Amino acid sequence: MAEALAAEDAEAARTARADLTGRAGLGGLAARDWIRLDDLARPFEGAGSPLSRITDWQRLLEDGPDLLAAVAGSMYQDGWIRQAAVEALAPVPDPVAAAALAVRTADPVPQVSSAALKAVSDRTAARDLAAIVSIMLLLVPRRRGKILAQRFLRSVAAGPPDRLGALANSPDRRTRLWALAALGTRGLLEPDQLVTLATGDADPVVALWAARRLLAGGQTLPPEQGARLLGSKRAEVRAVAEEVLGRRSNGYGHRA
């Protein structure tokens, strides 16, 4: 998919097409696909980039550029073009622009990466922030981009709780778990919220995470919360609850 999008973006930028009708591809990209798309966009092992056909980048990136052209320019092999594309994308209120800017925080040119970090740091809209955080979480383990990604994530984790709350409802599992952990670290997750997640969340990984967090540390749970965990429809949650609560012999009448 990423290979096809790289070629399509090159053609879109070459023709400066402004009509985005039917172009849901970039909007539907997962964080990992954004990073792969960027890796594929520039020459690899001597092969020419599909973006190398474009010559008139200045025209494409000036005077209200086409979103696709700006995204393609942000992945071009010339650092000056990438920086110009970052400047063009910075004021665009769109999750696609936000994702493209997040990718550029790992740019090998410091001027490009710092401009991209400033641009994403100014974005607070829920959809933009979700797109950015999902990509930053994938940059943390990578050699390039790690430091800026960590800096950005620390800022969001320490920011307004309502933003973390919105991220905790993201469709991206990695983003959800990170936001929930950040809320928990700040003491902003009530036990009842964790019980509800553990017993009723649609994502089994999130449900199990909530159960383990609730049962960690040896704290005593009210009988009704323990009973809800032990009565969960999820076998994994019941198993964790039975093991931990049974081991504590805390009076629920259940043993592992």
C-alpha positions as CSV (number, residue, x, y, z in Angstrom):
1,M,0.0,0.0,0.0
2,A,2.8,2.4,0.9
3,E,4.6,1.9,-2.4
4,A,1.4,2.7,-4.3
5,L,0.8,5.8,-2.3
6,A,4.3,7.0,-2.9
7,A,3.8,6.8,-6.6
8,E,0.4,8.3,-6.4
9,D,1.6,11.2,-4.3
10,A,4.3,11.9,-6.9
11,E,1.8,12.1,-9.6
12,A,-0.5,14.3,-7.5
13,A,2.3,16.7,-6.7
14,R,3.5,16.8,-10.3
15,T,0.1,17.9,-11.6
16,A,-0.5,20.1,-8.5
17,R,-4.0,18.5,-8.2
18,A,-6.1,20.3,-5.7
19,D,-9.1,18.1,-5.8
20,L,-8.8,15.5,-2.9
21,T,-12.1,13.8,-3.8
22,G,-11.7,10.1,-3.3
23,R,-8.2,10.4,-1.9
24,A,-8.8,8.8,1.4
25,G,-5.5,6.8,1.2
26,L,-3.4,9.2,3.3
27,G,-6.2,9.8,5.8
28,G,-6.5,6.1,6.3
29,L,-2.8,5.4,6.8
30,A,-1.8,3.9,10.2
31,A,1.2,5.4,12.0
32,R,3.5,2.6,10.9
33,D,2.4,3.1,7.2
34,W,3.3,6.8,7.4
35,I,6.8,5.9,8.5
36,R,7.2,3.3,5.8
37,L,5.9,5.7,3.2
38,D,8.6,8.1,4.2
39,D,11.2,5.4,4.0
40,L,10.1,4.5,0.5
41,A,9.8,8.0,-0.8
42,R,13.5,8.7,-1.1
43,P,16.1,6.8,-3.1
44,F,17.0,3.4,-1.6
45,E,20.1,1.4,-2.6
46,G,20.6,3.6,-5.6
47,A,17.0,3.4,-7.0
48,G,15.4,6.6,-8.0
49,S,12.6,8.0,-5.9
50,P,9.1,8.2,-7.5
51,L,9.2,11.8,-6.4
52,S,12.4,12.6,-8.4
53,R,10.3,13.4,-11.6
54,I,9.0,16.6,-9.9
55,T,11.0,19.7,-10.8
56,D,8.9,22.7,-9.9
57,W,8.6,22.3,-6.2
58,Q,8.7,26.1,-5.5
59,R,5.4,26.6,-7.5
60,L,3.8,23.6,-5.8
61,L,4.6,24.8,-2.3
62,E,3.7,28.4,-2.6
63,D,0.4,30.3,-2.4
64,G,-1.8,27.8,-0.6
65,P,-0.3,24.5,-1.8
66,D,-2.2,21.4,-2.5
67,L,-2.1,19.1,0.5
68,L,-0.9,16.2,-1.4
69,A,1.9,18.2,-3.0
70,A,3.0,19.4,0.4
71,V,3.0,15.9,1.9
72,A,5.0,14.6,-1.1
73,G,7.4,17.5,-0.8
74,S,7.9,16.7,2.9
75,M,9.3,13.4,1.8
76,Y,11.5,14.6,-1.0
77,Q,15.3,13.9,-1.1
78,D,16.3,17.6,-1.0
79,G,16.3,19.0,2.5
80,W,15.5,22.5,1.4
81,I,12.3,21.2,-0.3
82,R,11.4,19.2,2.9
83,Q,11.8,22.3,5.0
84,A,9.7,24.4,2.6
85,A,7.0,21.6,2.7
86,V,7.1,21.7,6.6
87,E,6.5,25.4,6.5
88,A,3.6,24.9,4.0
89,L,2.0,22.1,6.1
90,A,2.4,23.9,9.5
91,P,-0.8,26.1,9.2
92,V,-2.9,23.4,7.6
93,P,-5.5,22.1,10.1
94,D,-5.8,18.5,9.0
95,P,-4.7,15.2,10.5
96,V,-3.0,14.3,7.3
97,A,-0.8,17.4,7.6
98,A,-0.3,16.7,11.3
99,A,0.9,13.1,10.5
100,A,3.3,14.3,7.8
101,L,4.8,16.9,10.2
102,A,5.2,14.3,12.9
103,V,7.2,12.1,10.6
104,R,9.5,15.0,9.8
105,T,10.5,15.4,13.5
106,A,12.8,12.5,12.7
107,D,14.4,14.3,9.7
108,P,18.2,14.0,9.5
109,V,18.4,17.7,8.9
110,P,18.2,19.5,12.3
111,Q,16.5,22.6,10.8
112,V,13.8,20.5,9.3
113,S,13.2,18.4,12.4
114,S,13.1,21.4,14.7
115,A,10.6,23.2,12.5
116,A,8.5,20.1,12.4
117,L,8.6,19.8,16.2
118,K,7.5,23.4,16.6
119,A,4.6,22.8,14.1
120,V,3.3,19.7,15.9
121,S,3.7,21.3,19.3
122,D,1.3,24.0,18.3
123,R,-1.5,21.5,17.4
124,T,-4.1,20.8,20.1
125,A,-7.1,19.5,18.0
126,A,-8.0,16.0,19.1
127,R,-7.7,14.3,15.7
128,D,-4.4,16.1,14.9
129,L,-2.9,15.2,18.3
130,A,-4.0,11.5,18.0
131,A,-2.2,11.3,14.6
132,I,0.9,12.9,16.0
133,V,1.1,10.8,19.2
134,S,0.6,7.5,17.3
135,I,3.7,8.3,15.1
136,M,5.8,9.7,18.0
137,L,5.3,6.5,19.9
138,L,6.8,4.6,16.9
139,L,9.7,7.0,16.7
140,V,10.8,6.5,20.3
141,P,12.6,3.1,19.7
142,R,14.2,4.4,16.5
143,R,17.7,5.9,16.5
144,R,16.6,9.0,14.6
145,G,13.8,11.1,16.1
146,K,13.9,9.4,19.5
147,I,14.8,12.5,21.5
148,L,12.3,14.9,20.0
149,A,9.6,12.2,20.2
150,Q,10.3,11.7,23.9
151,R,10.2,15.5,24.5
152,F,6.9,15.8,22.7
153,L,5.3,12.9,24.5
154,R,6.4,14.2,27.9
155,S,4.8,17.5,27.1
156,V,1.5,15.9,26.2
157,A,1.6,13.6,29.2
158,A,2.0,16.6,31.5
159,G,-0.6,18.7,29.6
160,P,-4.3,19.2,30.1
161,P,-6.1,16.0,31.2
162,D,-8.9,16.4,28.7
163,R,-6.4,15.9,25.9
164,L,-5.1,12.7,27.5
165,G,-8.7,11.6,27.9
166,A,-9.4,12.1,24.2
167,L,-6.3,10.1,23.3
168,A,-7.4,7.3,25.7
169,N,-10.4,6.9,23.3
170,S,-8.2,6.7,20.1
171,P,-8.8,3.8,17.7
172,D,-5.0,3.2,17.8
173,R,-4.3,0.7,20.6
174,R,-0.8,1.9,21.3
175,T,-2.0,5.5,21.7
176,R,-4.8,4.4,24.0
177,L,-2.5,2.4,26.3
178,W,0.0,5.2,26.4
179,A,-2.6,7.8,27.3
180,L,-4.2,5.6,29.9
181,A,-0.8,4.9,31.5
182,A,-0.1,8.7,31.5
183,L,-3.5,9.3,33.2
184,G,-2.8,6.6,35.7
185,T,0.7,8.0,36.5
186,R,-1.0,11.3,37.3
187,G,-3.6,9.7,39.5
188,L,-6.4,10.5,37.1
189,L,-7.7,7.0,36.6
190,E,-10.3,6.0,39.2
191,P,-10.6,2.3,40.2
192,D,-14.1,2.2,38.9
193,Q,-12.9,3.4,35.5
194,L,-10.3,0.6,35.4
195,V,-12.9,-2.0,36.4
196,T,-15.2,-0.8,33.6
197,L,-12.3,-1.1,31.1
198,A,-11.3,-4.5,32.4
199,T,-14.8,-5.9,32.2
200,G,-16.3,-4.1,29.3
201,D,-13.8,-2.7,26.9
202,A,-14.0,-4.0,23.3
203,D,-10.2,-4.4,23.0
204,P,-9.0,-7.5,25.0
205,V,-5.5,-6.1,25.3
206,V,-6.8,-2.9,26.9
207,A,-9.1,-4.9,29.2
208,L,-6.3,-7.1,30.4
209,W,-4.0,-4.0,30.9
210,A,-6.7,-2.4,33.0
211,A,-7.2,-5.5,35.2
212,R,-3.4,-5.9,35.8
213,R,-3.0,-2.2,36.6
214,L,-6.0,-2.3,39.0
215,L,-4.6,-5.4,40.8
216,A,-1.0,-4.3,40.8
217,G,0.7,-3.0,44.0
218,G,-1.1,-5.1,46.5
219,Q,-3.9,-2.6,47.2
220,T,-7.1,-3.9,48.7
221,L,-10.2,-3.6,46.4
222,P,-13.8,-3.1,47.6
223,P,-15.7,-6.4,47.4
224,E,-17.9,-5.2,44.6
225,Q,-15.0,-4.3,42.4
226,G,-13.3,-7.7,43.0
227,A,-16.6,-9.4,42.3
228,R,-16.9,-7.6,38.9
229,L,-13.5,-8.6,37.9
230,L,-14.1,-12.2,38.9
231,G,-17.3,-12.2,37.0
232,S,-15.9,-10.8,33.8
233,K,-16.8,-12.4,30.5
234,R,-13.2,-12.3,29.5
235,A,-11.3,-15.4,30.6
236,E,-8.0,-13.6,30.7
237,V,-9.3,-11.0,33.1
238,R,-10.9,-13.7,35.3
239,A,-7.7,-15.6,35.4
240,V,-5.7,-12.6,36.5
241,A,-8.3,-11.6,39.1
242,E,-8.6,-15.2,40.5
243,E,-4.8,-15.5,40.7
244,V,-4.2,-12.2,42.4
245,L,-7.3,-12.0,44.6
246,G,-7.1,-15.6,45.6
247,R,-3.4,-15.2,46.5
248,R,-4.3,-12.3,48.8
249,S,-7.1,-14.2,50.4
250,N,-9.0,-11.0,50.7
251,G,-12.4,-12.4,51.6
252,Y,-14.1,-12.6,48.3
253,G,-14.7,-16.3,48.7
254,H,-12.7,-17.2,45.6
255,R,-9.5,-19.1,45.2
256,A,-7.1,-19.4,42.2
